[in-house]
Amino acid sequence: MADAPRILIASRLFAPEVSAGAFRLRALARGFARRGCRVRVLTTTPPKTAPAQQVDEPGIEVSRVPVLRDRGGNVRGYVQYLSYDIPLVFRLLFARYDLAVAEAPPTTGLVVAVVSALRRKPFAYYAADVWTDGVISMGAPRLVVRIMRAVEGAVLRRAASVLSISDEVTDRLVELGARRDRIATVGNGVDTGLFSPDGAAKEDDGPYLVYTGTMSEWQGAELFARAMPAVLERHPDARLRYFGQGASEPAIRGEAARVGGDRIVLGGVVPPTEAAQWIRGAAAALVSIVPGIGYDFARPTKTYAAAACGAPVIFAGTGSGAALVRDHGLGEAVAFTPEAAAEAMIRAIDAWRSGETDAGRAARADWVQRNASLDAVGGAAADAVLAASR
């Protein structure tokens, strides 16, 4: 192991924290370790809501430091990002590594780029999202958008390798300055050991629909809460359950209060094993992307997680995410309106009551196993980074 490459991963999120990014980076670390690399992860102390911390895996050392989090426990916002990025400068200056990998946001990428340049080390950038488009979708001031575009573009141009999750993201990264020959499109996926049709399923006192994961501005998860009054007219015993957190929570709570009773329930952040149980028992899993704000290329990880458990997906929106669901028989893609969402939710509950939902479970789970296993994605990403560094 004396000559084994020393890989350093810089990410504000890492397992056991419950997020797609945290699991994606763990899969990448495992991919490096399986290839004989020595891996060190510079990350943060997880929030109290995270599952119990796992011991370091063979070949992977995880170094954690406290960080500022918002009221929901997220490292989300300029101050929170800086509370990770500023100490990261010193952590990187004194760390031993041959190759670094930076996870978003681009400010973290810039820190890794600058320190790696000073130390004459190559670095890679994992671009699971296009952050410039994200700040635009949140209505950020023009100055903030210009700064983010400049930072993101600088990181993309200087990286020895850029990891992308889809062809659509790859095209957008090229527009922002990345060299196409340096981009590896490795796909996206889920842990099919955790998310599978096998295992316990939650039961309710009637049919329920479930939304799991982040509820950000560009996802518009409150759409389904707005659709619930129409659903309840047809199925008065139905329930809509949210698990996760994000900017849409206040809007969802407002809709829940208007509907009354406990027909719309926010369950907070839960461990992946529990999320999988809720998905298995659901009439359908809900996914959404607000159309026309620059995120139509997105393929949310929650789509793969739902299908991996065998649940049909209702995707509200357009673009790549809708095509993914429609083209591979993972469920139903509908317009981003409460009316269209309600009709699809009613159809899903009708199918659940008749037993039709179970008919496609195996096919959906099998497609994810073959096409979106997170272990396979992590291995492909590790191969791409190591090849570029050579």
N, C-alpha and C positions, 0 to 999 in steps of 0.2 A: 504493500500500500504506500510505500515511500514515494513512488512516482505518480500516485493517483492524482488526477486534477483536483484542485481545491475550488469548489464552486460556492459562491456567496449569493444568497437570495435576499434581496431587500424588499420587504412587503409589510405594510402597516397591518395587514390581516393574514392570519394563518390559523389552521386548525389547532385547537378545537372550536375556534370561533365559528359561528354558524353563518356562512355566506358562500356564495358560489366562488368568489375569488379566493377565499381561504382554502377551500377544497381543491381548487385548480392548482394552487401553488404547492399544496402538499403532494398532489399527483406528480408535479414536475420534480419536486425534491426526490420523491421515490424513484422516478425515472432516472435521474442522475445517479442515485445510490445503486440501482440495479446494474448500472454500467460501470461500476467500480469507482465512482467519484466520491470524494469526501465533501459533504454538503454542510454548510452552516447557514442558518436562516436568522436574519436580524429582523425581529418583529416586535410586537407589543404584548403587554400583559392583557389577556382577554378579559372581557367584562364579567361581572358576577353571574350574568344570565347564561354564559357559555357552559357547555357540558364540562365535566371534570377533565382536567388536563391529562393528556396521555403522556407516558414516558417517551423520551426520545427514541426514535426508531434506529435500527442499525445503519450506520453510515450517515445519519442526519443529526446534527446538533442544532438545537433551537435556543437562541438567545433572546430573552424578552425584557423589555423595560416599560415602565408606566408611560401612559400617554393621555392627553386630554381627550375626553369623549363628550358628546352632547348629552342632553337629558335622556335620550333613548339608548345610550350606551354605544353610539356609533362614533367612529373616527371619520367625521364628515363635516367639512367646513374648513375655511382657510386657516383659522387658528388651530384647529385640531390637526390639520395636515402639517403645519409648521412645527407643532409640538413633537411630531415624529421626525420630520425632515432635518431640523436643525441638529438634534443629537446624532442623527445618522451620519452627518459629516464626520464627526469625531470617531464614531464607531467604525466607519469605513477606513479612515486614515490609519488606524492601528490594527486593522484586521489583516489576516494573511489569506490571500486568495489569488487564483490564477485567472478567474473569469467571474464577472458579476452579472446577475440578472435582476432587473428592476421591474417591479409591478407598479401599475398606476397608483396615484395620479402622476401627471407629467412632472410635477415639482419633485417628486421622489426620483423620477427618471433623470432630471437635471442634476440633482445631487450626485447620483451614481455616475453620470456622464462626466462631470467635472472632476470628481475625485479619481475616477478611473483614468482620465486623461493625465492628471498629475502623476499618477503612479504607473502610467504606460501599461494599463491592463485593458483588455477588451471587455465590452459589456453588451448585454442583450436587453431588449425591452419587450415586455409582455403586454400587448395592446388588445385586451379583451373588449375595451370600449374606446370610442373616440371622444375624448373629453371636451374638445372644442365644441362639438355638437351638443354635448351635455349641458355646458354652461349657456349655450344659445337657447336650448329648450327651456331652461329655468328663467329666461328673461333677464340674464345678467347684463350689466351696463356694457356699452361698446368697448370701453377701455379694458374691462376684465376679459372680454372675448378676444381682443387683440393680444393681450398679454398671454392668455392661455394658448392661442394659436401659435404665437412665437415660441413659447416654451415647448409645446408639443412638437412643433416642426423641428426645432433644434435637436431634441432628443432623438426623433426618428431619423434625422439625417446622419447623426453621429454613431448610432448603434451598429455594431457589427452584424447583429441579427435582430429582426423584429418578428415576434410571434403574433399571428392573427387567428381569430376564431372562425372566420368565414370569408368567402370571396368578396362579399359586399364590403366588409370591413377592410379587406386588403385594398380594394379600389379607393376607398376613402383615405386610407393611410398614404397611398401614392399621391393623391391630390394635396395632402398636407406636407409632402416633401420626402417621404420615404422612398428608397430605391427598391423597385419591384424585385430585383434579383437578390435582395437581402431579406425579403419577407418570406416566412414559412407559414403557410395557411394550414394549421394543425387541427382545426375544428374545435368543437366544444362537447362537453359530455357530463355525465354524472357517475357517481360511485354506484355501480350496479350491484355491489355487494350489500349496500344499505338500501338502495331503491330497487326493489324487485317485486313481482307479484306474490312471492312466497313470504308468509309471515302473518302476524296478527293484523286484523283490521278493526278500526274503531266502529262502534255502532252508536246511533243516536235514536231518539224516539220517533224518528221519521227520516225521510231522505234529506241529505245535505250536500251542498256544493262547497268546495274548498279552494281558497287562494293561499298559497304558501310563498314566503320569501319577501324580498324588498318591495315596498310600495312607494316608489319614487314619483317625482313629478311627471316623468316621461312615460311612466307605465299606466297612470290613470286608473288605479285599482278601484277607486270609488264608483266607477261606471257600473260595476256589478251590484253594489249596494243600491244605486239608483234604479236598477232594474227589478229589485226584489218586490216592490208593491205589486207589479204585474204578475210575478211568479206566484206570489201568495194568493192572488185571486184564483188561480188554478189549483195550487197545492198549498193550502193553509198551514199544513204541518211541516213545510220545508224550512230549512235553515241554511244560512250562508255563514261559513266560518273562515275567518282570516287568521293566518299565523305568520308573524313577521313584524316588521316595523318600517317606518318611513314617513315621508312628507305628507302622504295622503291620509294618515291616521285621523287627523281632526275632521276632515270631510266625511270619512267613513263613520266616525262616531256621531256626527250630525245626522247622517242618513239613518243610522241605527235608532237614534232617539225619535226621529219622525215616524219610523215604521212601528216602533214600540215593541214591548215584550222582549223576548230574547231570540228574535228571528235572525238578527245579524249579530254575530259574536266575534270580538277581537280577542284572540287567545295569546297574543304576544309571541315572543321568540321561543321555539321549542327545539329540542335536539332532533337531528335528522331522523333518528329511529322512530320518534313519535310522529314527526311530519309524515313519514312513509305510512304509518298506520292510519292516519287520517285520510291520506290520499287513497289507500286501498279500499276504504269503505265508502268513498264518495260516489255520488251519481256522476260527477264530472269534476275535473280540476280546471280552474279558471286562470287565464293568462291574457294580458292586454299590453298594447303599445299604442300610445296616442299618435295618430297618423299626422304626417305633414310637418313635424317639428325637427326632423333630421335623424330620427331613430328608426325609420322604416326598415333599415338593414338588420336590426337586432333580432337575435334568436335567443330569447330568455332561457336560462338554464332550467327554470321551473317547468318548461315544456317537456324537456327530456326526463326530469324527475317524475313527472306525472305519468308519462307514457311508460317509463321503466317499471312503474308499479302496476301497470295495466289499465289505469284509469283513462277514460276518454278526455280529451282536451277541448275546451271551448276557448278559442283564440279570438279576441276582439281587436281588430286592427287590419292593417294591410302590409304589403311588402314581404320580406324574406320569412318572417315568423309565421305569417299566414300561409305562405306557400309550403313551408315545412310541414305544418299540420295537415294541410289539404292533400299534398302530393304523396305523403307516406301513410295515409290512413290513420293518423293519430287522433283524429277527432273532427271538429267542425270549426271552420274559420268564418267569422261574421263581421259585419260592419261595426265600427266603433260608435254605436248608439245604444242607449238604454233599451230601446224597443227591440233591436236585433239581438242584443244580449239576452233579454228576457225570453224571447221566443226560443233561443237555443237552450237556455237553462230549463225551460219547461219541457222541451223535447228530451233533454237528458234525464230529467226526473221520470218522464213517461217511460223511457227505455229502462231505467233502473227498476221501476215498479213491475214491468213486464218480464224482467230477467234478460233483456236483450244486451244490457251492458256487459255481461260476462262473456259474451260470444267473441269479442275482439280483444280481450285482455292479453291472451298469450301472444297474439300477433304483434300488438303494440310493444310489449316488453321485449320480444325477440328482436324487433327492429332496432331498439335502443342498444341492446346487448351487442348486436353486430356492427352498429354504425356510430355509437356515441358512448362507448365505455371510457370513463375518465382515466383509467390506467393506460389504455391505448393512446389517448390524447397526450398524457404526461410523457409517455415514452417517445412519441413522435416529436414532441417539443424539445425534449432533452437531446435527441439525435440531431435536430436541426441546429440547436445552439452549439453543440460540440463540433459539428461539421463546419459551421461558420467560423468558429474560433481557430480552427486549424488553417 
